[in-house]
Amino acid sequence: MRYSVRYECGSKRWAVLDGQMGNKVLATHDSKGAAYDQAYIEENKQPNNHADVRRLTQLRSLLSRNAVLG
């Protein structure tokens, strides 16, 4: 997962971090739920994730059909 949530003790807020940008803080929230909601939304905004999932699903399907058990 590209985005993560961490509690910042100093500010007593929840931070949403972008793992591919060196854990850059995207936003902070007062509640844990709001931070997780934003991380989920950000993760699903990435169009490449969906293409990768489709490609892996197709490959898995092809491999299972062509596998020889013996």
N, C-alpha and C positions, 0 to 999 in steps of 0.2 A: 504494500500500500504506500502510495507516494506521500500522503498527508497524515500527520499524527497530531495528537493533542497532549499537552503537558501543562501541569499546574505550576504557576510561577509563585513561589512562596513570598517573595519580596513585595509584589504588587497584589497578591491574593486574587489573581485572575487566571483564567484558563487560556492558554495560547494555542493557536492552530499553526503548525509548522509544515513547511514544504521541504521534504526530504531531498528532492532533486536540486534544490537551490541552496544546499548546505544548511538545512534546518532553519531557513529564514522564517521569521514570524510574520504570518499573513495578517492575523487579527488576534485580538484578545476579547474574552467574554467573561461576564460575571458568573454564568452558570456552565457547568460541565456539559449539560445537554445541548445548549446553544453552540458550544464549541464543536461537539461531535457532529451536530447537524451540519455546520458549515464544512467540516472536513469531508463529510459524506457527499455534500453537494459539489465541492471542489473536485473530489475524486471522480465523480461521474460526469463532470464537464469535459474531461480529457477525451477527445475523440479517438486517440490512438489506443486507449485501453479496450474500447469496444471492438476495434478491428483486430487486435491481438487475440482477444477471447474467441472471436469467430474463427480466426485462422487456426488457433490451437484446437478448437472443437472439431474443425474439419480434418485436421491432421490425425487426431485421435480416432475419429470415425474411420478414416482410410486405413490406419494401422490395424485397427481391430478387425476390419474385413479381410485384410491381406495377411494376417498373422497365421502361421502354420503351427499348429499344436502337435507335438509328437513325442 
